[in-house]
Amino acid sequence: MKRFYSAILALLTLTAASLATGQTPASLPKDSVYQLPLQLTDQQGRSWDWRNKRGKPQVVAMFYTSCQYICPLIVDSGKAVEHALTADERSRLGILLISMDPARDTPAALMAVAQKRDLDLARWALVTPKAADVRSAAGVLGVRYRQLADGEFNHTSALVLIDAQGRVLAKTEKVGSRVDPEFLAAVKNATRG
């Protein structure tokens, strides 16, 4: 029940903020994650609204750079999806990794992961929202997390496929170097020319 009220509060907040920024909810589908106004800072230190990703399907996941367990598998999953696509399909897809740890995930920390994992920054964006916005971002993506006393996080290991307008098309919690075939089929369908 607490998650339900948190989601309702997030939707009310994002609707009010959308109206304040001139981005009317009517200009987006009602079920678009982009209804949530979300400022992100990427691995290059640039700040932008995630609605800039409109127009191209995205595979979105939440992670944090100091994670030694699940988050590397989340990156592996994104890479596996990417490698399973044709060059044309890859050109029509973005991959967005949103940090749940903005206190530690500086642009330098994000860039270190991108370089270490050899991520193509023409398609991949590693970003942090403001600390106050992490819970709302997780809510619209259906990601559950909680910070532990040692600073680590327990969290959902999910990849979420959103269409060009931000509507959730598919979600998988199967992570690693083997692609979830149903999720891949949805990605291929979303990236058809």
C-alpha positions as CSV (number, residue, x, y, z in Angstrom):
1,M,0.0,0.0,0.0
2,K,2.9,2.3,0.8
3,R,4.2,1.9,-2.8
4,F,0.8,2.8,-4.2
5,Y,0.7,6.0,-2.2
6,S,4.3,6.8,-3.2
7,A,3.4,6.3,-6.9
8,I,0.3,8.5,-6.6
9,L,2.4,11.2,-4.9
10,A,5.0,10.9,-7.7
11,L,2.3,11.3,-10.4
12,L,0.8,14.3,-8.7
13,T,4.3,15.9,-8.3
14,L,5.2,15.2,-11.9
15,T,2.0,16.6,-13.2
16,A,2.4,19.8,-11.3
17,A,6.0,20.1,-12.4
18,S,5.1,19.3,-16.0
19,L,2.6,22.2,-16.0
20,A,5.2,24.5,-14.4
21,T,7.7,23.7,-17.1
22,G,5.2,24.1,-20.0
23,Q,5.4,20.4,-20.9
24,T,1.7,19.6,-20.6
25,P,0.7,16.1,-19.7
26,A,-1.5,16.1,-22.8
27,S,1.5,16.3,-25.0
28,L,2.7,12.9,-23.7
29,P,0.8,9.7,-23.4
30,K,-0.8,9.4,-19.9
31,D,1.2,6.3,-19.2
32,S,4.5,7.8,-20.3
33,V,7.4,7.6,-17.8
34,Y,8.3,11.0,-19.3
35,Q,5.4,12.5,-17.4
36,L,7.9,12.6,-14.6
37,P,10.2,15.7,-15.0
38,L,13.6,14.4,-14.3
39,Q,16.9,16.2,-14.5
40,L,19.9,14.0,-15.1
41,T,23.6,14.5,-15.1
42,D,25.5,12.2,-17.4
43,Q,29.0,10.7,-17.4
44,Q,30.3,13.8,-19.2
45,G,28.9,16.2,-16.6
46,R,26.1,17.4,-18.8
47,S,22.7,18.0,-17.2
48,W,19.5,17.4,-19.2
49,D,15.9,16.5,-18.9
50,W,15.3,12.8,-19.6
51,R,12.5,13.8,-21.9
52,N,15.3,14.6,-24.4
53,K,15.4,10.8,-24.9
54,R,11.9,11.0,-26.5
55,G,11.8,9.9,-30.1
56,K,13.8,6.7,-29.7
57,P,13.1,3.5,-27.7
58,Q,15.2,3.1,-24.6
59,V,16.3,0.2,-22.5
60,V,16.4,1.7,-19.0
61,A,17.8,0.2,-15.8
62,M,18.8,1.4,-12.4
63,F,22.2,0.7,-11.0
64,Y,25.0,2.1,-8.9
65,T,28.7,2.2,-9.8
66,S,30.2,0.7,-6.6
67,C,28.0,-2.5,-6.9
68,Q,30.0,-5.6,-7.2
69,Y,27.2,-8.1,-7.7
70,I,24.0,-7.4,-9.6
71,C,24.9,-4.1,-11.4
72,P,27.7,-5.6,-13.5
73,L,25.1,-8.2,-14.6
74,I,22.7,-5.4,-15.5
75,V,25.4,-3.9,-17.7
76,D,26.1,-7.4,-19.2
77,S,22.4,-7.7,-20.0
78,G,22.3,-4.3,-21.8
79,K,25.4,-5.3,-23.8
80,A,23.9,-8.7,-24.6
81,V,20.7,-7.0,-26.0
82,E,22.9,-4.6,-27.9
83,H,25.0,-7.4,-29.5
84,A,21.9,-9.4,-30.4
85,L,20.6,-6.5,-32.6
86,T,21.5,-5.7,-36.1
87,A,23.5,-2.5,-36.7
88,D,20.2,-0.8,-38.0
89,E,18.3,-1.9,-34.9
90,R,21.1,-0.7,-32.6
91,S,21.0,2.7,-34.2
92,R,17.4,3.0,-33.2
93,L,17.9,2.2,-29.5
94,G,19.3,4.0,-26.5
95,I,20.4,2.4,-23.3
96,L,20.0,4.5,-20.2
97,L,21.4,3.5,-16.8
98,I,20.1,5.6,-13.9
99,S,22.0,5.7,-10.7
100,M,20.3,5.1,-7.4
101,D,23.4,6.5,-5.6
102,P,23.8,10.1,-6.7
103,A,26.0,10.9,-3.6
104,R,28.8,8.6,-4.9
105,D,28.0,8.3,-8.6
106,T,29.7,11.4,-9.9
107,P,30.3,12.0,-13.6
108,A,33.8,10.7,-13.1
109,A,32.5,7.5,-11.5
110,L,30.0,7.0,-14.3
111,M,32.6,7.6,-17.0
112,A,35.0,5.1,-15.3
113,V,32.3,2.4,-15.6
114,A,31.6,3.3,-19.2
115,Q,35.2,3.1,-20.1
116,K,35.9,-0.1,-18.1
117,R,32.9,-1.8,-19.7
118,D,33.7,-0.4,-23.2
119,L,30.2,1.1,-23.6
120,D,29.4,3.0,-26.8
121,L,28.4,6.5,-25.5
122,A,26.6,7.1,-28.8
123,R,24.0,4.7,-27.5
124,W,24.6,4.4,-23.7
125,A,24.1,7.1,-21.1
126,L,25.0,6.6,-17.5
127,V,23.3,9.2,-15.4
128,T,22.4,10.4,-11.9
129,P,19.2,12.2,-10.9
130,K,19.1,14.6,-7.9
131,A,18.9,12.6,-4.7
132,A,15.4,13.8,-4.1
133,D,14.3,12.3,-7.4
134,V,15.7,8.8,-7.2
135,R,12.6,7.3,-5.5
136,S,10.3,8.9,-8.1
137,A,12.4,7.5,-11.0
138,A,12.4,4.1,-9.5
139,G,8.6,4.3,-9.0
140,V,7.8,5.1,-12.6
141,L,10.1,2.3,-13.7
142,G,8.8,-0.2,-11.2
143,V,12.2,-0.7,-9.6
144,R,12.3,-1.4,-5.9
145,Y,15.4,-0.6,-3.8
146,R,16.5,0.2,-0.3
147,Q,19.8,1.5,0.9
148,L,21.6,-0.6,3.5
149,A,23.5,0.6,6.6
150,D,26.8,0.0,4.8
151,G,25.9,2.3,1.9
152,E,25.1,-0.6,-0.5
153,F,21.7,-1.2,-2.0
154,N,19.2,-4.1,-2.3
155,H,17.4,-3.5,-5.6
156,T,15.4,-5.0,-8.4
157,S,17.6,-6.1,-11.3
158,A,15.4,-5.1,-14.1
159,L,15.7,-3.9,-17.7
160,V,12.7,-1.8,-18.8
161,L,12.0,-1.2,-22.5
162,I,10.2,2.0,-23.2
163,D,8.9,3.2,-26.5
164,A,9.7,6.5,-28.2
165,Q,7.1,8.3,-26.1
166,G,8.1,6.7,-22.8
167,R,5.5,4.0,-22.5
168,V,6.7,0.7,-20.9
169,L,6.6,-2.0,-23.5
170,A,8.5,-4.8,-21.7
171,K,10.4,-5.6,-18.5
172,T,12.8,-8.4,-17.6
173,E,14.5,-9.4,-14.4
174,K,16.7,-12.0,-16.2
175,V,20.1,-10.5,-16.1
176,G,23.5,-11.6,-17.4
177,S,25.1,-12.3,-20.7
178,R,22.2,-14.5,-21.9
179,V,19.4,-12.4,-23.4
180,D,15.8,-13.0,-22.3
181,P,14.3,-14.0,-25.6
182,E,10.9,-12.4,-24.9
183,F,12.5,-9.1,-23.9
184,L,14.8,-9.2,-27.0
185,A,11.8,-9.9,-29.3
186,A,10.1,-6.8,-27.8
187,V,13.3,-4.7,-28.3
188,K,13.5,-5.9,-32.0
189,N,9.8,-5.1,-32.5
190,A,10.3,-1.6,-31.0
191,T,13.4,-0.9,-33.2
192,R,11.8,-1.9,-36.5
193,G,12.4,0.6,-39.3
